[in-house]
Amino acid sequence: MDLQVYLKEAKDSFIRIVQIEHKTAVENIEAILGVAGLDAIIIGPNDLSASVGLLGHSMHPEVLEMGKIVILAAKKAGKPVGVSIGPDQTTIKTWMDMGVDFISVGDDISFLQQGASQTLGFVARQSGKSV
């Protein structure tokens, strides 16, 4: 493929997604959603929780309320909104019920921890010993 054709096609196929990970972004969500060329936004609840002094408490009501503000603003602007969360089923259901359009669920660390925990639990049950 010709380089110029490739560059044109690649440019036209980019998806521009902005992460909302700070309370200041929530406070300015309408302006962010108005940026030309923006295709979607994704909420990062863990970083968002840290920005209000609640690091590690991404399901805290204050964090969820900020998420609701972002989701409503995105829906009003006609932009898809997603969330980036771990593999916890309660958390997944909560954000789905809040109305996100897509989910980035889990990461390498949480999947490794979850897999190791399940495997060690299986070994413990099979051997009758604590591992």
N, CA, C and O atoms as a printed pandas DataFrame, in Angstrom:
     atom_number atom_name residue_name chain_id  residue_number  x_coord  y_coord  z_coord
0              1         N          MET        A               1    0.847   -1.174    0.000
1              2        CA          MET        A               1    0.000    0.000    0.000
2              3         C          MET        A               1    0.892    1.236    0.000
3              4         O          MET        A               1    1.912    1.284    0.687
4              5         N          ASP        A               2    0.496    2.213   -0.768
5              6        CA          ASP        A               2    1.194    3.487   -0.836
6              7         C          ASP        A               2    1.163    4.170    0.534
7              8         O          ASP        A               2    0.125    4.166    1.196
8              9         N          LEU        A               3    2.257    4.742    0.958
9             10        CA          LEU        A               3    2.364    5.379    2.275
10            11         C          LEU        A               3    1.324    6.481    2.450
11            12         O          LEU        A               3    0.711    6.564    3.515
12            13         N          GLN        A               4    1.106    7.313    1.467
13            14        CA          GLN        A               4    0.138    8.410    1.583
14            15         C          GLN        A               4   -1.287    7.888    1.739
15            16         O          GLN        A               4   -2.078    8.441    2.503
16            17         N          VAL        A               5   -1.606    6.824    1.013
17            18        CA          VAL        A               5   -2.931    6.214    1.140
18            19         C          VAL        A               5   -3.092    5.642    2.552
19            20         O          VAL        A               5   -4.124    5.825    3.198
20            21         N          TYR        A               6   -2.050    4.948    3.016
21            22        CA          TYR        A               6   -2.093    4.375    4.362
22            23         C          TYR        A               6   -2.295    5.471    5.416
23            24         O          TYR        A               6   -3.140    5.336    6.300
24            25         N          LEU        A               7   -1.519    6.548    5.319
25            26        CA          LEU        A               7   -1.622    7.621    6.307
26            27         C          LEU        A               7   -3.007    8.251    6.299
27            28         O          LEU        A               7   -3.546    8.553    7.364
28            29         N          LYS        A               8   -3.595    8.456    5.130
29            30        CA          LYS        A               8   -4.942    9.023    5.032
30            31         C          LYS        A               8   -5.958    8.083    5.665
31            32         O          LYS        A               8   -6.807    8.515    6.444
32            33         N          GLU        A               9   -5.873    6.799    5.332
33            34        CA          GLU        A               9   -6.822    5.829    5.889
34            35         C          GLU        A               9   -6.645    5.681    7.396
35            36         O          GLU        A               9   -7.625    5.569    8.131
36            37         N          ALA        A              10   -5.400    5.681    7.853
37            38        CA          ALA        A              10   -5.142    5.561    9.291
38            39         C          ALA        A              10   -5.707    6.778   10.025
39            40         O          ALA        A              10   -6.348    6.633   11.066
40            41         N          LYS        A              11   -5.472    7.965    9.490
41            42        CA          LYS        A              11   -5.975    9.186   10.125
42            43         C          LYS        A              11   -7.500    9.157   10.226
43            44         O          LYS        A              11   -8.061    9.553   11.248
44            45         N          ASP        A              12   -8.160    8.699    9.189
45            46        CA          ASP        A              12   -9.617    8.657    9.180
46            47         C          ASP        A              12  -10.184    7.578   10.090
47            48         O          ASP        A              12  -11.366    7.620   10.431
48            49         N          SER        A              13   -9.360    6.609   10.491
49            50        CA          SER        A              13   -9.865    5.514   11.309
50            51         C          SER        A              13   -9.545    5.661   12.797
51            52         O          SER        A              13   -9.953    4.819   13.596
52            53         N          PHE        A              14   -8.827    6.708   13.180
53            54        CA          PHE        A              14   -8.515    6.913   14.592
54            55         C          PHE        A              14   -9.785    7.138   15.406
55            56         O          PHE        A              14  -10.730    7.776   14.943
56            57         N          ILE        A              15   -9.791    6.615   16.599
57            58        CA          ILE        A              15  -10.856    6.893   17.554
58            59         C          ILE        A              15  -10.228    7.713   18.676
59            60         O          ILE        A              15   -9.228    7.310   19.269
60            61         N          ARG        A              16  -10.813    8.841   18.952
61            62        CA          ARG        A              16  -10.272    9.742   19.972
62            63         C          ARG        A              16  -11.128    9.636   21.229
63            64         O          ARG        A              16  -12.276   10.081   21.259
64            65         N          ILE        A              17  -10.543    9.034   22.268
65            66        CA          ILE        A              17  -11.238    8.830   23.536
66            67         C          ILE        A              17  -10.451    9.549   24.625
67            68         O          ILE        A              17   -9.242    9.359   24.757
68            69         N          VAL        A              18  -11.136   10.364   25.393
69            70        CA          VAL        A              18  -10.513   11.095   26.493
70            71         C          VAL        A              18  -10.890   10.417   27.802
71            72         O          VAL        A              18  -12.038   10.016   27.998
72            73         N          GLN        A              19   -9.916   10.294   28.692
73            74        CA          GLN        A              19  -10.174    9.711   30.006
74            75         C          GLN        A              19  -10.569   10.804   30.993
75            76         O          GLN        A              19   -9.948   11.866   31.049
76            77         N          ILE        A              20  -11.598   10.528   31.760
77            78        CA          ILE        A              20  -12.065   11.440   32.808
78            79         C          ILE        A              20  -11.636   10.826   34.129
79            80         O          ILE        A              20  -12.247    9.877   34.621
80            81         N          GLU        A              21  -10.556   11.393   34.702
81            82        CA          GLU        A              21   -9.941   10.781   35.878
82            83         C          GLU        A              21   -9.678   11.768   37.004
83            84         O          GLU        A              21   -8.940   11.457   37.939
84            85         N          HIS        A              22  -10.272   12.955   36.925
85            86        CA          HIS        A              22  -10.039   13.953   37.958
86            87         C          HIS        A              22  -11.306   14.772   38.159
87            88         O          HIS        A              22  -12.075   14.994   37.224
88            89         N          LYS        A              23  -11.509   15.213   39.383
89            90        CA          LYS        A              23  -12.711   16.000   39.683
90            91         C          LYS        A              23  -12.794   17.253   38.824
91            92         O          LYS        A              23  -13.892   17.709   38.501
92            93         N          THR        A              24  -11.652   17.815   38.451
93            94        CA          THR        A              24  -11.650   18.996   37.583
94            95         C          THR        A              24  -12.217   18.663   36.205
95            96         O          THR        A              24  -12.892   19.490   35.592
96            97         N          ALA        A              25  -11.947   17.463   35.723
97            98        CA          ALA        A              25  -12.523   17.033   34.447
98            99         C          ALA        A              25  -14.036   16.917   34.558
99           100         O          ALA        A              25  -14.760   17.281   33.631
100          101         N          VAL        A              26  -14.515   16.411   35.690
101          102        CA          VAL        A              26  -15.963   16.308   35.903
102          103         C          VAL        A              26  -16.579   17.714   35.921
103          104         O          VAL        A              26  -17.632   17.946   35.326
104          105         N          GLU        A              27  -15.915   18.638   36.606
105          106        CA          GLU        A              27  -16.414   20.012   36.696
106          107         C          GLU        A              27  -16.455   20.686   35.325
107          108         O          GLU        A              27  -17.237   21.613   35.114
108          109         N          ASN        A              28  -15.624   20.228   34.399
109          110        CA          ASN        A              28  -15.539   20.827   33.063
110          111         C          ASN        A              28  -16.009   19.886   31.963
111          112         O          ASN        A              28  -15.603   20.025   30.809
112          113         N          ILE        A              29  -16.865   18.924   32.316
113          114        CA          ILE        A              29  -17.230   17.873   31.373
114          115         C          ILE        A              29  -17.918   18.407   30.114
115          116         O          ILE        A              29  -17.681   17.883   29.025
116          117         N          GLU        A              30  -18.759   19.428   30.234
117          118        CA          GLU        A              30  -19.423   19.955   29.039
118          119         C          GLU        A              30  -18.410   20.519   28.053
119          120         O          GLU        A              30  -18.530   20.297   26.848
120          121         N          ALA        A              31  -17.415   21.245   28.549
121          122        CA          ALA        A              31  -16.379   21.808   27.672
122          123         C          ALA        A              31  -15.548   20.693   27.034
123          124         O          ALA        A              31  -15.201   20.771   25.855
124          125         N          ILE        A              32  -15.235   19.670   27.804
125          126        CA          ILE        A              32  -14.464   18.542   27.279
126          127         C          ILE        A              32  -15.242   17.845   26.175
127          128         O          ILE        A              32  -14.689   17.522   25.124
128          129         N          LEU        A              33  -16.521   17.616   26.414
129          130        CA          LEU        A              33  -17.356   16.945   25.417
130          131         C          LEU        A              33  -17.526   17.784   24.155
131          132         O          LEU        A              33  -17.866   17.251   23.099
132          133         N          GLY        A              34  -17.293   19.090   24.255
133          134        CA          GLY        A              34  -17.414   19.981   23.105
134          135         C          GLY        A              34  -16.177   20.068   22.240
135          136         O          GLY        A              34  -16.185   20.763   21.224
136          137         N          VAL        A              35  -15.110   19.378   22.618
137          138        CA          VAL        A              35  -13.864   19.425   21.835
138          139         C          VAL        A              35  -14.096   18.770   20.475
139          140         O          VAL        A              35  -14.573   17.639   20.387
140          141         N          ALA        A              36  -13.756   19.491   19.438
141          142        CA          ALA        A              36  -13.933   18.980   18.071
142          143         C          ALA        A              36  -13.111   17.713   17.867
143          144         O          ALA        A              36  -11.949   17.639   18.265
144          145         N          GLY        A              37  -13.725   16.734   17.250
145          146        CA          GLY        A              37  -13.035   15.489   16.931
146          147         C          GLY        A              37  -13.096   14.434   18.015
147          148         O          GLY        A              37  -12.664   13.302   17.796
148          149         N          LEU        A              38  -13.620   14.775   19.169
149          150        CA          LEU        A              38  -13.727   13.803   20.255
150          151         C          LEU        A              38  -14.796   12.771   19.907
151          152         O          LEU        A              38  -15.925   13.124   19.565
152          153         N          ASP        A              39  -14.427   11.489   19.999
153          154        CA          ASP        A              39  -15.358   10.419   19.659
154          155         C          ASP        A              39  -16.072    9.840   20.874
155          156         O          ASP        A              39  -17.233    9.445   20.770
156          157         N          ALA        A              40  -15.399    9.780   22.026
157          158        CA          ALA        A              40  -15.984    9.154   23.212
158          159         C          ALA        A              40  -15.172    9.567   24.433
159          160         O          ALA        A              40  -14.094   10.149   24.321
160          161         N          ILE        A              41  -15.724    9.247   25.607
161          162        CA          ILE        A              41  -14.985    9.457   26.853
162          163         C          ILE        A              41  -15.048    8.170   27.666
163          164         O          ILE        A              41  -15.952    7.350   27.502
164          165         N          ILE        A              42  -14.065    8.016   28.545
165          166        CA          ILE        A              42  -14.045    6.860   29.434
166          167         C          ILE        A              42  -13.681    7.335   30.841
167          168         O          ILE        A              42  -12.726    8.087   31.032
168          169         N          ILE        A              43  -14.451    6.887   31.800
169          170        CA          ILE        A              43  -14.267    7.282   33.195
170          171         C          ILE        A              43  -13.289    6.323   33.856
171          172         O          ILE        A              43  -13.376    5.110   33.671
172          173         N          GLY        A              44  -12.351    6.878   34.632
173          174        CA          GLY        A              44  -11.414    6.089   35.415
174          175         C          GLY        A              44  -11.732    6.264   36.899
175          176         O          GLY        A              44  -11.186    7.163   37.538
176          177         N          PRO        A              45  -12.604    5.425   37.460
177          178        CA          PRO        A              45  -13.056    5.625   38.838
178          179         C          PRO        A              45  -11.955    5.592   39.897
179          180         O          PRO        A              45  -12.048    6.304   40.896
180          181         N          ASN        A              46  -10.921    4.784   39.700
181          182        CA          ASN        A              46   -9.882    4.718   40.733
182          183         C          ASN        A              46   -9.128    6.041   40.810
183          184         O          ASN        A              46   -8.933    6.575   41.902
184          185         N          ASP        A              47   -8.705    6.573   39.677
185          186        CA          ASP        A              47   -8.025    7.866   39.688
186          187         C          ASP        A              47   -8.983    8.973   40.103
187          188         O          ASP        A              47   -8.590    9.911   40.797
188          189         N          LEU        A              48  -10.233    8.867   39.681
189          190        CA          LEU        A              48  -11.238    9.846   40.076
190          191         C          LEU        A              48  -11.390    9.848   41.600
191          192         O          LEU        A              48  -11.497   10.909   42.215
192          193         N          SER        A              49  -11.399    8.665   42.201
193          194        CA          SER        A              49  -11.511    8.587   43.664
194          195         C          SER        A              49  -10.310    9.249   44.336
195          196         O          SER        A              49  -10.458    9.914   45.361
196          197         N          ALA        A              50   -9.141    9.069   43.769
197          198        CA          ALA        A              50   -7.936    9.686   44.342
198          199         C          ALA        A              50   -8.007   11.207   44.295
199          200         O          ALA        A              50   -7.497   11.890   45.184
200          201         N          SER        A              51   -8.643   11.731   43.252
201          202        CA          SER        A              51   -8.694   13.190   43.094
202          203         C          SER        A              51   -9.588   13.864   44.135
203          204         O          SER        A              51   -9.558   15.086   44.279
204          205         N          VAL        A              52  -10.380   13.078   44.858
205          206        CA          VAL        A              52  -11.220   13.636   45.933
206          207         C          VAL        A              52  -10.836   13.061   47.291
207          208         O          VAL        A              52  -11.623   13.095   48.238
208          209         N          GLY        A              53   -9.612   12.530   47.375
209          210        CA          GLY        A              53   -9.108   12.030   48.649
210          211         C          GLY        A              53   -9.658   10.682   49.065
211          212         O          GLY        A              53   -9.653   10.348   50.250
212          213         N          LEU        A              54  -10.138    9.896   48.096
213          214        CA          LEU        A              54  -10.733    8.595   48.419
214          215         C          LEU        A              54  -10.041    7.453   47.678
215          216         O          LEU        A              54  -10.694    6.500   47.253
216          217         N          LEU        A              55   -8.730    7.549   47.523
217          218        CA          LEU        A              55   -7.987    6.534   46.784
218          219         C          LEU        A              55   -8.321    5.135   47.281
219          220         O          LEU        A              55   -8.297    4.856   48.480
220          221         N          GLY        A              56   -8.636    4.261   46.325
221          222        CA          GLY        A              56   -8.973    2.884   46.670
222          223         C          GLY        A              56  -10.450    2.670   46.968
223          224         O          GLY        A              56  -10.871    1.547   47.246
224          225         N          HIS        A              57  -11.231    3.723   46.913
225          226        CA          HIS        A              57  -12.662    3.633   47.204
226          227         C          HIS        A              57  -13.472    4.074   45.979
227          228         O          HIS        A              57  -14.271    5.009   46.039
228          229         N          SER        A              58  -13.239    3.376   44.880
229          230        CA          SER        A              58  -13.866    3.775   43.621
230          231         C          SER        A              58  -15.376    3.551   43.577
231          232         O          SER        A              58  -16.043    4.035   42.663
232          233         N          MET        A              59  -15.920    2.824   44.551
233          234        CA          MET        A              59  -17.369    2.626   44.627
234          235         C          MET        A              59  -18.019    3.537   45.676
235          236         O          MET        A              59  -19.196    3.379   46.002
236          237         N          HIS        A              60  -17.251    4.475   46.193
237          238        CA          HIS        A              60  -17.789    5.423   47.174
238          239         C          HIS        A              60  -18.900    6.240   46.514
239          240         O          HIS        A              60  -18.796    6.575   45.335
240          241         N          PRO        A              61  -19.959    6.563   47.253
241          242        CA          PRO        A              61  -21.073    7.328   46.674
242          243         C          PRO        A              61  -20.646    8.636   45.985
243          244         O          PRO        A              61  -21.236    9.021   44.975
244          245         N          GLU        A              62  -19.641    9.307   46.518
245          246        CA          GLU        A              62  -19.178   10.562   45.893
246          247         C          GLU        A              62  -18.578   10.292   44.508
247          248         O          GLU        A              62  -18.782   11.068   43.575
248          249         N          VAL        A              63  -17.850    9.207   44.386
249          250        CA          VAL        A              63  -17.242    8.838   43.098
250          251         C          VAL        A              63  -18.331    8.409   42.120
251          252         O          VAL        A              63  -18.309    8.804   40.954
252          253         N          LEU        A              64  -19.273    7.611   42.584
253          254        CA          LEU        A              64  -20.373    7.179   41.723
254          255         C          LEU        A              64  -21.215    8.369   41.268
255          256         O          LEU        A              64  -21.689    8.392   40.132
256          257         N          GLU        A              65  -21.403    9.341   42.132
257          258        CA          GLU        A              65  -22.161   10.537   41.759
258          259         C          GLU        A              65  -21.435   11.310   40.656
259          260         O          GLU        A              65  -22.070   11.801   39.723
260          261         N          MET        A              66  -20.119   11.420   40.760
261          262        CA          MET        A              66  -19.358   12.079   39.687
262          263         C          MET        A              66  -19.502   11.290   38.392
263          264         O          MET        A              66  -19.613   11.874   37.314
264          265         N          GLY        A              67  -19.500    9.969   38.498
265          266        CA          GLY        A              67  -19.709    9.133   37.322
266          267         C          GLY        A              67  -21.050    9.406   36.675
267          268         O          GLY        A              67  -21.147    9.486   35.450
268          269         N          LYS        A              68  -22.088    9.550   37.489
269          270        CA          LYS        A              68  -23.429    9.836   36.969
270          271         C          LYS        A              68  -23.461   11.176   36.237
271          272         O          LYS        A              68  -24.105   11.303   35.195
272          273         N          ILE        A              69  -22.776   12.159   36.778
273          274        CA          ILE        A              69  -22.706   13.477   36.135
274          275         C          ILE        A              69  -22.078   13.352   34.749
275          276         O          ILE        A              69  -22.583   13.909   33.775
276          277         N          VAL        A              70  -20.980   12.620   34.674
277          278        CA          VAL        A              70  -20.285   12.430   33.401
278          279         C          VAL        A              70  -21.150   11.665   32.407
279          280         O          VAL        A              70  -21.238   12.040   31.237
280          281         N          ILE        A              71  -21.783   10.603   32.866
281          282        CA          ILE        A              71  -22.624    9.787   31.988
282          283         C          ILE        A              71  -23.775   10.620   31.425
283          284         O          ILE        A              71  -24.042   10.573   30.224
284          285         N          LEU        A              72  -24.448   11.369   32.270
285          286        CA          LEU        A              72  -25.567   12.200   31.810
286          287         C          LEU        A              72  -25.106   13.250   30.804
287          288         O          LEU        A              72  -25.776   13.488   29.799
288          289         N          ALA        A              73  -23.972   13.871   31.070
289          290        CA          ALA        A              73  -23.454   14.892   30.153
290          291         C          ALA        A              73  -23.085   14.278   28.809
291          292         O          ALA        A              73  -23.357   14.864   27.761
292          293         N          ALA        A              74  -22.467   13.103   28.836
293          294        CA          ALA        A              74  -22.096   12.434   27.588
294          295         C          ALA        A              74  -23.327   12.059   26.783
295          296         O          ALA        A              74  -23.357   12.247   25.567
296          297         N          LYS        A              75  -24.338   11.531   27.450
297          298        CA          LYS        A              75  -25.583   11.159   26.762
298          299         C          LYS        A              75  -26.209   12.398   26.118
299          300         O          LYS        A              75  -26.668   12.350   24.976
300          301         N          LYS        A              76  -26.222   13.505   26.861
301          302        CA          LYS        A              76  -26.783   14.760   26.350
302          303         C          LYS        A              76  -26.013   15.247   25.122
303          304         O          LYS        A              76  -26.597   15.796   24.188
304          305         N          ALA        A              77  -24.689   15.037   25.138
305          306        CA          ALA        A              77  -23.838   15.472   24.021
306          307         C          ALA        A              77  -23.818   14.461   22.877
307          308         O          ALA        A              77  -23.241   14.729   21.824
308          309         N          GLY        A              78  -24.443   13.304   23.078
309          310        CA          GLY        A              78  -24.462   12.283   22.038
310          311         C          GLY        A              78  -23.142   11.562   21.859
311          312         O          GLY        A              78  -22.848   11.059   20.775
312          313         N          LYS        A              79  -22.342   11.508   22.920
313          314        CA          LYS        A              79  -21.041   10.836   22.871
314          315         C          LYS        A              79  -21.093    9.540   23.678
315          316         O          LYS        A              79  -21.642    9.525   24.780
316          317         N          PRO        A              80  -20.534    8.460   23.151
317          318        CA          PRO        A              80  -20.442    7.228   23.936
318          319         C          PRO        A              80  -19.585    7.460   25.182
319          320         O          PRO        A              80  -18.606    8.206   25.150
320          321         N          VAL        A              81  -19.970    6.811   26.267
321          322        CA          VAL        A              81  -19.232    6.938   27.518
322          323         C          VAL        A              81  -18.981    5.545   28.071
323          324         O          VAL        A              81  -19.880    4.705   28.117
324          325         N          GLY        A              82  -17.750    5.319   28.487
325          326        CA          GLY        A              82  -17.386    4.038   29.058
326          327         C          GLY        A              82  -16.725    4.208   30.406
327          328         O          GLY        A              82  -16.590    5.317   30.923
328          329         N          VAL        A              83  -16.314    3.077   30.964
329          330        CA          VAL        A              83  -15.653    3.077   32.255
330          331         C          VAL        A              83  -14.547    2.022   32.224
331          332         O          VAL        A              83  -14.688    0.977   31.589
332          333         N          SER        A              84  -13.460    2.309   32.911
333          334        CA          SER        A              84  -12.344    1.377   33.024
334          335         C          SER        A              84  -12.280    0.902   34.468
335          336         O          SER        A              84  -11.948    1.667   35.374
336          337         N          ILE        A              85  -12.608   -0.392   34.673
337          338        CA          ILE        A              85  -12.724   -0.932   36.026
338          339         C          ILE        A              85  -12.088   -2.307   36.112
339          340         O          ILE        A              85  -11.720   -2.906   35.102
340          341         N          GLY        A              86  -11.968   -2.791   37.325
341          342        CA          GLY        A              86  -11.450   -4.132   37.549
342          343         C          GLY        A              86  -12.513   -5.186   37.283
343          344         O          GLY        A              86  -13.624   -4.859   36.867
344          345         N          PRO        A              87  -12.176   -6.458   37.524
345          346        CA          PRO        A              87  -13.076   -7.552   37.173
346          347         C          PRO        A              87  -14.146   -7.883   38.214
347          348         O          PRO        A              87  -14.784   -8.931   38.116
348          349         N          ASP        A              88  -14.355   -7.024   39.198
349          350        CA          ASP        A              88  -15.353   -7.283   40.232
350          351         C          ASP        A              88  -16.761   -7.204   39.648
351          352         O          ASP        A              88  -17.126   -6.194   39.047
352          353         N          GLN        A              89  -17.545   -8.252   39.820
353          354        CA          GLN        A              89  -18.864   -8.335   39.199
354          355         C          GLN        A              89  -19.847   -7.284   39.730
355          356         O          GLN        A              89  -20.661   -6.762   38.967
356          357         N          THR        A              90  -19.779   -6.976   41.004
357          358        CA          THR        A              90  -20.664   -5.947   41.563
358          359         C          THR        A              90  -20.354   -4.594   40.943
359          360         O          THR        A              90  -21.265   -3.839   40.603
360          361         N          THR        A              91  -19.074   -4.289   40.795
361          362        CA          THR        A              91  -18.663   -3.025   40.185
362          363         C          THR        A              91  -19.118   -2.962   38.733
363          364         O          THR        A              91  -19.631   -1.938   38.281
364          365         N          ILE        A              92  -18.934   -4.047   38.011
365          366        CA          ILE        A              92  -19.360   -4.098   36.602
366          367         C          ILE        A              92  -20.859   -3.820   36.497
367          368         O          ILE        A              92  -21.285   -2.998   35.685
368          369         N          LYS        A              93  -21.657   -4.504   37.319
369          370        CA          LYS        A              93  -23.109   -4.334   37.271
370          371         C          LYS        A              93  -23.507   -2.913   37.640
371          372         O          LYS        A              93  -24.398   -2.335   37.018
372          373         N          THR        A              94  -22.858   -2.354   38.636
373          374        CA          THR        A              94  -23.176   -0.982   39.059
374          375         C          THR        A              94  -23.013   -0.011   37.904
375          376         O          THR        A              94  -23.908    0.790   37.632
376          377         N          TRP        A              95  -21.866   -0.077   37.217
377          378        CA          TRP        A              95  -21.610    0.851   36.119
378          379         C          TRP        A              95  -22.503    0.562   34.914
379          380         O          TRP        A              95  -22.920    1.489   34.219
380          381         N          MET        A              96  -22.795   -0.692   34.665
381          382        CA          MET        A              96  -23.730   -1.013   33.579
382          383         C          MET        A              96  -25.103   -0.418   33.891
383          384         O          MET        A              96  -25.742    0.170   33.018
384          385         N          ASP        A              97  -25.554   -0.571   35.136
385          386        CA          ASP        A              97  -26.848   -0.024   35.544
386          387         C          ASP        A              97  -26.863    1.503   35.476
387          388         O          ASP        A              97  -27.918    2.105   35.276
388          389         N          MET        A              98  -25.702    2.126   35.642
389          390        CA          MET        A              98  -25.616    3.584   35.563
390          391         C          MET        A              98  -25.716    4.078   34.121
391          392         O          MET        A              98  -25.951    5.263   33.883
392          393         N          GLY        A              99  -25.537    3.173   33.162
393          394        CA          GLY        A              99  -25.770    3.556   31.769
394          395         C          GLY        A              99  -24.566    3.720   30.870
395          396         O          GLY        A              99  -24.678    4.326   29.804
396          397         N          VAL        A             100  -23.401    3.192   31.271
397          398        CA          VAL        A             100  -22.255    3.303   30.375
398          399         C          VAL        A             100  -22.510    2.521   29.092
399          400         O          VAL        A             100  -23.257    1.543   29.076
400          401         N          ASP        A             101  -21.876    2.972   28.031
401          402        CA          ASP        A             101  -22.033    2.329   26.724
402          403         C          ASP        A             101  -21.012    1.223   26.481
403          404         O          ASP        A             101  -21.255    0.308   25.695
404          405         N          PHE        A             102  -19.878    1.310   27.155
405          406        CA          PHE        A             102  -18.852    0.282   27.004
406          407         C          PHE        A             102  -18.016    0.203   28.274
407          408         O          PHE        A             102  -17.967    1.143   29.067
408          409         N          ILE        A             103  -17.361   -0.943   28.448
409          410        CA          ILE        A             103  -16.565   -1.177   29.656
410          411         C          ILE        A             103  -15.209   -1.752   29.270
411          412         O          ILE        A             103  -15.112   -2.696   28.486
412          413         N          SER        A             104  -14.176   -1.164   29.837
413          414        CA          SER        A             104  -12.848   -1.761   29.819
414          415         C          SER        A             104  -12.715   -2.428   31.179
415          416         O          SER        A             104  -12.566   -1.752   32.197
416          417         N          VAL        A             105  -12.768   -3.757   31.194
417          418        CA          VAL        A             105  -12.874   -4.445   32.470
418          419         C          VAL        A             105  -11.631   -5.276   32.754
419          420         O          VAL        A             105  -11.239   -6.131   31.960
420          421         N          GLY        A             106  -11.030   -5.010   33.889
421          422        CA          GLY        A             106   -9.862   -5.770   34.309
422          423         C          GLY        A             106   -8.575   -5.233   33.718
423          424         O          GLY        A             106   -8.569   -4.406   32.806
424          425         N          ASP        A             107   -7.502   -5.730   34.267
425          426        CA          ASP        A             107   -6.165   -5.392   33.796
426          427         C          ASP        A             107   -5.257   -6.573   34.115
427          428         O          ASP        A             107   -5.672   -7.529   34.769
428          429         N          ASP        A             108   -4.039   -6.498   33.656
429          430        CA          ASP        A             108   -3.142   -7.641   33.824
430          431         C          ASP        A             108   -2.943   -8.027   35.285
431          432         O          ASP        A             108   -2.947   -9.212   35.620
432          433         N          ILE        A             109   -2.772   -7.043   36.148
433          434        CA          ILE        A             109   -2.523   -7.334   37.562
434          435         C          ILE        A             109   -3.743   -8.001   38.202
435          436         O          ILE        A             109   -3.606   -9.005   38.901
436          437         N          SER        A             110   -4.932   -7.444   37.965
437          438        CA          SER        A             110   -6.120   -8.019   38.609
438          439         C          SER        A             110   -6.431   -9.403   38.054
439          440         O          SER        A             110   -6.862  -10.280   38.802
440          441         N          PHE        A             111   -6.219   -9.616   36.753
441          442        CA          PHE        A             111   -6.469  -10.947   36.199
442          443         C          PHE        A             111   -5.448  -11.964   36.710
443          444         O          PHE        A             111   -5.802  -13.116   36.961
444          445         N          LEU        A             112   -4.194  -11.558   36.866
445          446        CA          LEU        A             112   -3.184  -12.460   37.427
446          447         C          LEU        A             112   -3.529  -12.820   38.871
447          448         O          LEU        A             112   -3.444  -13.982   39.268
448          449         N          GLN        A             113   -3.920  -11.808   39.652
449          450        CA          GLN        A             113   -4.273  -12.050   41.050
450          451         C          GLN        A             113   -5.494  -12.953   41.139
451          452         O          GLN        A             113   -5.524  -13.888   41.939
452          453         N          GLN        A             114   -6.497  -12.674   40.321
453          454        CA          GLN        A             114   -7.720  -13.471   40.343
454          455         C          GLN        A             114   -7.438  -14.922   39.938
455          456         O          GLN        A             114   -7.936  -15.854   40.569
456          457         N          GLY        A             115   -6.645  -15.107   38.894
457          458        CA          GLY        A             115   -6.312  -16.453   38.440
458          459         C          GLY        A             115   -5.490  -17.213   39.472
459          460         O          GLY        A             115   -5.730  -18.394   39.719
460          461         N          ALA        A             116   -4.514  -16.525   40.076
461          462        CA          ALA        A             116   -3.691  -17.173   41.098
462          463         C          ALA        A             116   -4.540  -17.566   42.301
463          464         O          ALA        A             116   -4.377  -18.656   42.849
464          465         N          SER        A             117   -5.441  -16.688   42.710
465          466        CA          SER        A             117   -6.304  -16.974   43.850
466          467         C          SER        A             117   -7.207  -18.182   43.573
467          468         O          SER        A             117   -7.369  -19.049   44.432
468          469         N          GLN        A             118   -7.785  -18.233   42.390
469          470        CA          GLN        A             118   -8.650  -19.366   42.040
470          471         C          GLN        A             118   -7.850  -20.667   41.992
471          472         O          GLN        A             118   -8.317  -21.701   42.469
472          473         N          THR        A             119   -6.653  -20.620   41.420
473          474        CA          THR        A             119   -5.830  -21.826   41.317
474          475         C          THR        A             119   -5.392  -22.308   42.692
475          476         O          THR        A             119   -5.475  -23.500   42.986
476          477         N          LEU        A             120   -4.923  -21.388   43.543
477          478        CA          LEU        A             120   -4.501  -21.776   44.885
478          479         C          LEU        A             120   -5.679  -22.301   45.708
479          480         O          LEU        A             120   -5.528  -23.227   46.505
480          481         N          GLY        A             121   -6.852  -21.698   45.505
481          482        CA          GLY        A             121   -8.049  -22.193   46.190
482          483         C          GLY        A             121   -8.387  -23.606   45.767
483          484         O          GLY        A             121   -8.768  -24.431   46.598
484          485         N          PHE        A             122   -8.252  -23.895   44.476
485          486        CA          PHE        A             122   -8.514  -25.240   43.959
486          487         C          PHE        A             122   -7.520  -26.232   44.567
487          488         O          PHE        A             122   -7.913  -27.315   44.999
488          489         N          VAL        A             123   -6.238  -25.867   44.601
489          490        CA          VAL        A             123   -5.218  -26.743   45.176
490          491         C          VAL        A             123   -5.523  -27.012   46.646
491          492         O          VAL        A             123   -5.419  -28.147   47.109
492          493         N          ALA        A             124   -5.895  -25.976   47.368
493          494        CA          ALA        A             124   -6.211  -26.139   48.797
494          495         C          ALA        A             124   -7.396  -27.072   48.998
495          496         O          ALA        A             124   -7.373  -27.935   49.875
496          497         N          ARG        A             125   -8.434  -26.895   48.180
497          498        CA          ARG        A             125   -9.618  -27.765   48.308
498          499         C          ARG        A             125   -9.281  -29.208   47.958
499          500         O          ARG        A             125   -9.782  -30.127   48.608
500          501         N          GLN        A             126   -8.456  -29.427   46.961
501          502        CA          GLN        A             126   -8.101  -30.775   46.534
502          503         C          GLN        A             126   -7.177  -31.471   47.532
503          504         O          GLN        A             126   -7.266  -32.682   47.734
504          505         N          SER        A             127   -6.294  -30.695   48.151
505          506        CA          SER        A             127   -5.338  -31.303   49.077
506          507         C          SER        A             127   -5.832  -31.334   50.515
507          508         O          SER        A             127   -5.305  -32.065   51.354
508          509         N          GLY        A             128   -6.851  -30.529   50.782
509          510        CA          GLY        A             128   -7.352  -30.446   52.161
510          511         C          GLY        A             128   -6.407  -29.676   53.055
511          512         O          GLY        A             128   -6.529  -29.732   54.279
512          513         N          LYS        A             129   -5.466  -28.955   52.466
513          514        CA          LYS        A             129   -4.485  -28.190   53.221
514          515         C          LYS        A             129   -4.534  -26.721   52.806
515          516         O          LYS        A             129   -4.968  -26.380   51.706
516          517         N          SER        A             130   -4.095  -25.896   53.681
517          518        CA          SER        A             130   -3.989  -24.462   53.377
518          519         C          SER        A             130   -2.739  -24.242   52.523
519          520         O          SER        A             130   -1.685  -24.816   52.794
520          521         N          VAL        A             131   -2.863  -23.425   51.514
521          522        CA          VAL        A             131   -1.705  -23.085   50.671
522          523         C          VAL        A             131   -1.403  -21.624   50.720
523          524         O          VAL        A             131   -0.462  -21.167   50.071
